[in-house]
Amino acid sequence: MLVRKSNRFTGQVVSAGNQNNFKETRLAKVEFVALGKTLNLTSITCPTYLLDGESDDITPKEQVFAAKTLFGTPAARIMERLAPGGHIGLFMGSSTLREVWPGIARWINSAT
């Protein structure tokens, strides 16, 4: 029973997030409220790595890389990378895990 309730809640959260962020772009418009607070991406000032897949049909590179204009992070502390593969492959593809993620880890270590 607990698993079903948890999955249903998770599905509702994901659905609301998709509606708010992708369809209505509330996060980008500084209109997204979570836990009673309006979230503002300009408060993100840490080094930021933007990664997208060449064949990503969920988040196109134009959308991913445009995010840099919404953060408070200085441009010199933002890295962009377009990697081979699609959306899921960025996080689960064996070649991406082997060839791309070690470089991301090195960048994070050097940027912090």
PyMOL commands that place a pseudoatom at each C-alpha (Angstrom):
pseudoatom trace, name=CA, resn=MET, resi=1, chain=A, elem=C, hetatm=0, pos=[0.000, 0.000, 0.000]
pseudoatom trace, name=CA, resn=LEU, resi=2, chain=A, elem=C, hetatm=0, pos=[2.741, 2.462, 0.903]
pseudoatom trace, name=CA, resn=VAL, resi=3, chain=A, elem=C, hetatm=0, pos=[4.434, 1.948, -2.452]
pseudoatom trace, name=CA, resn=ARG, resi=4, chain=A, elem=C, hetatm=0, pos=[1.221, 2.663, -4.356]
pseudoatom trace, name=CA, resn=LYS, resi=5, chain=A, elem=C, hetatm=0, pos=[0.600, 5.869, -2.440]
pseudoatom trace, name=CA, resn=SER, resi=6, chain=A, elem=C, hetatm=0, pos=[4.211, 6.890, -2.919]
pseudoatom trace, name=CA, resn=ASN, resi=7, chain=A, elem=C, hetatm=0, pos=[4.084, 6.194, -6.672]
pseudoatom trace, name=CA, resn=ARG, resi=8, chain=A, elem=C, hetatm=0, pos=[0.801, 8.062, -7.063]
pseudoatom trace, name=CA, resn=PHE, resi=9, chain=A, elem=C, hetatm=0, pos=[2.226, 11.061, -5.179]
pseudoatom trace, name=CA, resn=THR, resi=10, chain=A, elem=C, hetatm=0, pos=[5.418, 10.952, -7.245]
pseudoatom trace, name=CA, resn=GLY, resi=11, chain=A, elem=C, hetatm=0, pos=[3.380, 10.847, -10.448]
pseudoatom trace, name=CA, resn=GLN, resi=12, chain=A, elem=C, hetatm=0, pos=[1.369, 13.858, -9.339]
pseudoatom trace, name=CA, resn=VAL, resi=13, chain=A, elem=C, hetatm=0, pos=[4.531, 15.794, -8.512]
pseudoatom trace, name=CA, resn=VAL, resi=14, chain=A, elem=C, hetatm=0, pos=[6.136, 14.928, -11.858]
pseudoatom trace, name=CA, resn=SER, resi=15, chain=A, elem=C, hetatm=0, pos=[2.951, 15.844, -13.721]
pseudoatom trace, name=CA, resn=ALA, resi=16, chain=A, elem=C, hetatm=0, pos=[2.682, 19.185, -11.904]
pseudoatom trace, name=CA, resn=GLY, resi=17, chain=A, elem=C, hetatm=0, pos=[6.371, 19.852, -12.512]
pseudoatom trace, name=CA, resn=ASN, resi=18, chain=A, elem=C, hetatm=0, pos=[6.001, 19.154, -16.214]
pseudoatom trace, name=CA, resn=GLN, resi=19, chain=A, elem=C, hetatm=0, pos=[2.969, 21.424, -16.447]
pseudoatom trace, name=CA, resn=ASN, resi=20, chain=A, elem=C, hetatm=0, pos=[4.610, 24.239, -14.481]
pseudoatom trace, name=CA, resn=ASN, resi=21, chain=A, elem=C, hetatm=0, pos=[8.105, 24.047, -15.933]
pseudoatom trace, name=CA, resn=PHE, resi=22, chain=A, elem=C, hetatm=0, pos=[7.824, 22.826, -19.495]
pseudoatom trace, name=CA, resn=LYS, resi=23, chain=A, elem=C, hetatm=0, pos=[4.404, 23.966, -20.650]
pseudoatom trace, name=CA, resn=GLU, resi=24, chain=A, elem=C, hetatm=0, pos=[3.967, 27.151, -18.645]
pseudoatom trace, name=CA, resn=THR, resi=25, chain=A, elem=C, hetatm=0, pos=[7.691, 27.843, -18.006]
pseudoatom trace, name=CA, resn=ARG, resi=26, chain=A, elem=C, hetatm=0, pos=[6.887, 29.196, -14.552]
pseudoatom trace, name=CA, resn=LEU, resi=27, chain=A, elem=C, hetatm=0, pos=[10.361, 28.511, -13.209]
pseudoatom trace, name=CA, resn=ALA, resi=28, chain=A, elem=C, hetatm=0, pos=[11.937, 30.618, -15.967]
pseudoatom trace, name=CA, resn=LYS, resi=29, chain=A, elem=C, hetatm=0, pos=[9.350, 33.362, -15.437]
pseudoatom trace, name=CA, resn=VAL, resi=30, chain=A, elem=C, hetatm=0, pos=[9.998, 33.439, -11.654]
pseudoatom trace, name=CA, resn=GLU, resi=31, chain=A, elem=C, hetatm=0, pos=[6.430, 32.288, -11.039]
pseudoatom trace, name=CA, resn=PHE, resi=32, chain=A, elem=C, hetatm=0, pos=[7.100, 28.797, -9.668]
pseudoatom trace, name=CA, resn=VAL, resi=33, chain=A, elem=C, hetatm=0, pos=[6.185, 28.357, -6.001]
pseudoatom trace, name=CA, resn=ALA, resi=34, chain=A, elem=C, hetatm=0, pos=[7.527, 25.453, -3.936]
pseudoatom trace, name=CA, resn=LEU, resi=35, chain=A, elem=C, hetatm=0, pos=[7.069, 25.034, -0.207]
pseudoatom trace, name=CA, resn=GLY, resi=36, chain=A, elem=C, hetatm=0, pos=[5.487, 28.482, -0.095]
pseudoatom trace, name=CA, resn=LYS, resi=37, chain=A, elem=C, hetatm=0, pos=[8.438, 30.265, -1.720]
pseudoatom trace, name=CA, resn=THR, resi=38, chain=A, elem=C, hetatm=0, pos=[8.760, 31.631, -5.237]
pseudoatom trace, name=CA, resn=LEU, resi=39, chain=A, elem=C, hetatm=0, pos=[11.880, 30.124, -6.766]
pseudoatom trace, name=CA, resn=ASN, resi=40, chain=A, elem=C, hetatm=0, pos=[14.252, 32.403, -8.622]
pseudoatom trace, name=CA, resn=LEU, resi=41, chain=A, elem=C, hetatm=0, pos=[16.990, 30.889, -10.749]
pseudoatom trace, name=CA, resn=THR, resi=42, chain=A, elem=C, hetatm=0, pos=[19.163, 33.970, -10.312]
pseudoatom trace, name=CA, resn=SER, resi=43, chain=A, elem=C, hetatm=0, pos=[19.825, 32.732, -6.784]
pseudoatom trace, name=CA, resn=ILE, resi=44, chain=A, elem=C, hetatm=0, pos=[21.863, 29.905, -8.333]
pseudoatom trace, name=CA, resn=THR, resi=45, chain=A, elem=C, hetatm=0, pos=[25.418, 31.243, -8.359]
pseudoatom trace, name=CA, resn=CYS, resi=46, chain=A, elem=C, hetatm=0, pos=[27.489, 28.075, -8.163]
pseudoatom trace, name=CA, resn=PRO, resi=47, chain=A, elem=C, hetatm=0, pos=[29.471, 26.655, -11.090]
pseudoatom trace, name=CA, resn=THR, resi=48, chain=A, elem=C, hetatm=0, pos=[26.952, 25.102, -13.458]
pseudoatom trace, name=CA, resn=TYR, resi=49, chain=A, elem=C, hetatm=0, pos=[27.429, 22.388, -16.083]
pseudoatom trace, name=CA, resn=LEU, resi=50, chain=A, elem=C, hetatm=0, pos=[24.800, 22.271, -18.823]
pseudoatom trace, name=CA, resn=LEU, resi=51, chain=A, elem=C, hetatm=0, pos=[24.731, 18.936, -20.627]
pseudoatom trace, name=CA, resn=ASP, resi=52, chain=A, elem=C, hetatm=0, pos=[22.466, 17.915, -23.485]
pseudoatom trace, name=CA, resn=GLY, resi=53, chain=A, elem=C, hetatm=0, pos=[22.352, 15.078, -25.964]
pseudoatom trace, name=CA, resn=GLU, resi=54, chain=A, elem=C, hetatm=0, pos=[22.660, 15.577, -29.708]
pseudoatom trace, name=CA, resn=SER, resi=55, chain=A, elem=C, hetatm=0, pos=[19.472, 13.571, -30.265]
pseudoatom trace, name=CA, resn=ASP, resi=56, chain=A, elem=C, hetatm=0, pos=[17.655, 14.572, -27.065]
pseudoatom trace, name=CA, resn=ASP, resi=57, chain=A, elem=C, hetatm=0, pos=[13.981, 14.868, -27.982]
pseudoatom trace, name=CA, resn=ILE, resi=58, chain=A, elem=C, hetatm=0, pos=[12.841, 15.729, -24.435]
pseudoatom trace, name=CA, resn=THR, resi=59, chain=A, elem=C, hetatm=0, pos=[14.963, 18.793, -23.708]
pseudoatom trace, name=CA, resn=PRO, resi=60, chain=A, elem=C, hetatm=0, pos=[16.382, 20.300, -26.909]
pseudoatom trace, name=CA, resn=LYS, resi=61, chain=A, elem=C, hetatm=0, pos=[19.799, 21.918, -26.740]
pseudoatom trace, name=CA, resn=GLU, resi=62, chain=A, elem=C, hetatm=0, pos=[18.346, 25.375, -27.334]
pseudoatom trace, name=CA, resn=GLN, resi=63, chain=A, elem=C, hetatm=0, pos=[16.289, 25.036, -24.159]
pseudoatom trace, name=CA, resn=VAL, resi=64, chain=A, elem=C, hetatm=0, pos=[19.085, 23.553, -22.063]
pseudoatom trace, name=CA, resn=PHE, resi=65, chain=A, elem=C, hetatm=0, pos=[21.734, 26.054, -23.110]
pseudoatom trace, name=CA, resn=ALA, resi=66, chain=A, elem=C, hetatm=0, pos=[19.367, 29.042, -22.839]
pseudoatom trace, name=CA, resn=ALA, resi=67, chain=A, elem=C, hetatm=0, pos=[19.131, 28.257, -19.127]
pseudoatom trace, name=CA, resn=LYS, resi=68, chain=A, elem=C, hetatm=0, pos=[22.497, 29.972, -18.661]
pseudoatom trace, name=CA, resn=THR, resi=69, chain=A, elem=C, hetatm=0, pos=[20.748, 33.311, -19.116]
pseudoatom trace, name=CA, resn=LEU, resi=70, chain=A, elem=C, hetatm=0, pos=[18.476, 32.574, -16.144]
pseudoatom trace, name=CA, resn=PHE, resi=71, chain=A, elem=C, hetatm=0, pos=[21.103, 31.711, -13.530]
pseudoatom trace, name=CA, resn=GLY, resi=72, chain=A, elem=C, hetatm=0, pos=[22.996, 34.126, -11.332]
pseudoatom trace, name=CA, resn=THR, resi=73, chain=A, elem=C, hetatm=0, pos=[26.188, 32.211, -12.084]
pseudoatom trace, name=CA, resn=PRO, resi=74, chain=A, elem=C, hetatm=0, pos=[28.773, 34.295, -13.975]
pseudoatom trace, name=CA, resn=ALA, resi=75, chain=A, elem=C, hetatm=0, pos=[29.204, 33.128, -17.593]
pseudoatom trace, name=CA, resn=ALA, resi=76, chain=A, elem=C, hetatm=0, pos=[32.820, 32.141, -16.937]
pseudoatom trace, name=CA, resn=ARG, resi=77, chain=A, elem=C, hetatm=0, pos=[31.578, 29.566, -14.399]
pseudoatom trace, name=CA, resn=ILE, resi=78, chain=A, elem=C, hetatm=0, pos=[29.082, 27.895, -16.747]
pseudoatom trace, name=CA, resn=MET, resi=79, chain=A, elem=C, hetatm=0, pos=[30.140, 25.007, -18.971]
pseudoatom trace, name=CA, resn=GLU, resi=80, chain=A, elem=C, hetatm=0, pos=[28.090, 23.724, -21.911]
pseudoatom trace, name=CA, resn=ARG, resi=81, chain=A, elem=C, hetatm=0, pos=[28.500, 20.340, -23.541]
pseudoatom trace, name=CA, resn=LEU, resi=82, chain=A, elem=C, hetatm=0, pos=[26.599, 18.610, -26.315]
pseudoatom trace, name=CA, resn=ALA, resi=83, chain=A, elem=C, hetatm=0, pos=[27.208, 14.877, -26.070]
pseudoatom trace, name=CA, resn=PRO, resi=84, chain=A, elem=C, hetatm=0, pos=[26.277, 12.033, -28.410]
pseudoatom trace, name=CA, resn=GLY, resi=85, chain=A, elem=C, hetatm=0, pos=[22.991, 10.329, -27.625]
pseudoatom trace, name=CA, resn=GLY, resi=86, chain=A, elem=C, hetatm=0, pos=[19.559, 11.090, -26.317]
pseudoatom trace, name=CA, resn=HIS, resi=87, chain=A, elem=C, hetatm=0, pos=[18.032, 12.183, -23.031]
pseudoatom trace, name=CA, resn=ILE, resi=88, chain=A, elem=C, hetatm=0, pos=[18.237, 8.902, -21.114]
pseudoatom trace, name=CA, resn=GLY, resi=89, chain=A, elem=C, hetatm=0, pos=[21.595, 8.050, -22.645]
pseudoatom trace, name=CA, resn=LEU, resi=90, chain=A, elem=C, hetatm=0, pos=[23.145, 11.112, -20.998]
pseudoatom trace, name=CA, resn=PHE, resi=91, chain=A, elem=C, hetatm=0, pos=[22.683, 9.478, -17.611]
pseudoatom trace, name=CA, resn=MET, resi=92, chain=A, elem=C, hetatm=0, pos=[22.635, 5.777, -18.399]
pseudoatom trace, name=CA, resn=GLY, resi=93, chain=A, elem=C, hetatm=0, pos=[24.503, 5.255, -21.674]
pseudoatom trace, name=CA, resn=SER, resi=94, chain=A, elem=C, hetatm=0, pos=[27.705, 3.285, -21.191]
pseudoatom trace, name=CA, resn=SER, resi=95, chain=A, elem=C, hetatm=0, pos=[29.778, 5.387, -23.606]
pseudoatom trace, name=CA, resn=THR, resi=96, chain=A, elem=C, hetatm=0, pos=[28.525, 8.662, -22.064]
pseudoatom trace, name=CA, resn=LEU, resi=97, chain=A, elem=C, hetatm=0, pos=[29.225, 7.392, -18.561]
pseudoatom trace, name=CA, resn=ARG, resi=98, chain=A, elem=C, hetatm=0, pos=[32.694, 6.331, -19.659]
pseudoatom trace, name=CA, resn=GLU, resi=99, chain=A, elem=C, hetatm=0, pos=[33.631, 9.245, -21.948]
pseudoatom trace, name=CA, resn=VAL, resi=100, chain=A, elem=C, hetatm=0, pos=[31.674, 12.310, -20.778]
pseudoatom trace, name=CA, resn=TRP, resi=101, chain=A, elem=C, hetatm=0, pos=[31.031, 12.062, -17.045]
pseudoatom trace, name=CA, resn=PRO, resi=102, chain=A, elem=C, hetatm=0, pos=[34.685, 11.781, -15.936]
pseudoatom trace, name=CA, resn=GLY, resi=103, chain=A, elem=C, hetatm=0, pos=[35.315, 15.137, -17.641]
pseudoatom trace, name=CA, resn=ILE, resi=104, chain=A, elem=C, hetatm=0, pos=[32.284, 16.624, -15.902]
pseudoatom trace, name=CA, resn=ALA, resi=105, chain=A, elem=C, hetatm=0, pos=[33.607, 15.386, -12.552]
pseudoatom trace, name=CA, resn=ARG, resi=106, chain=A, elem=C, hetatm=0, pos=[37.022, 16.932, -13.282]
pseudoatom trace, name=CA, resn=TRP, resi=107, chain=A, elem=C, hetatm=0, pos=[35.380, 20.230, -14.245]
pseudoatom trace, name=CA, resn=ILE, resi=108, chain=A, elem=C, hetatm=0, pos=[33.294, 20.303, -11.064]
pseudoatom trace, name=CA, resn=ASN, resi=109, chain=A, elem=C, hetatm=0, pos=[36.377, 19.589, -8.956]
pseudoatom trace, name=CA, resn=SER, resi=110, chain=A, elem=C, hetatm=0, pos=[38.350, 22.368, -10.652]
pseudoatom trace, name=CA, resn=ALA, resi=111, chain=A, elem=C, hetatm=0, pos=[35.453, 24.864, -10.585]
pseudoatom trace, name=CA, resn=THR, resi=112, chain=A, elem=C, hetatm=0, pos=[34.761, 24.601, -6.862]
for i in range(1, 112): cmd.bond("trace and resi %d" % i, "trace and resi %d" % (i + 1))
show_as sticks, trace
zoom trace
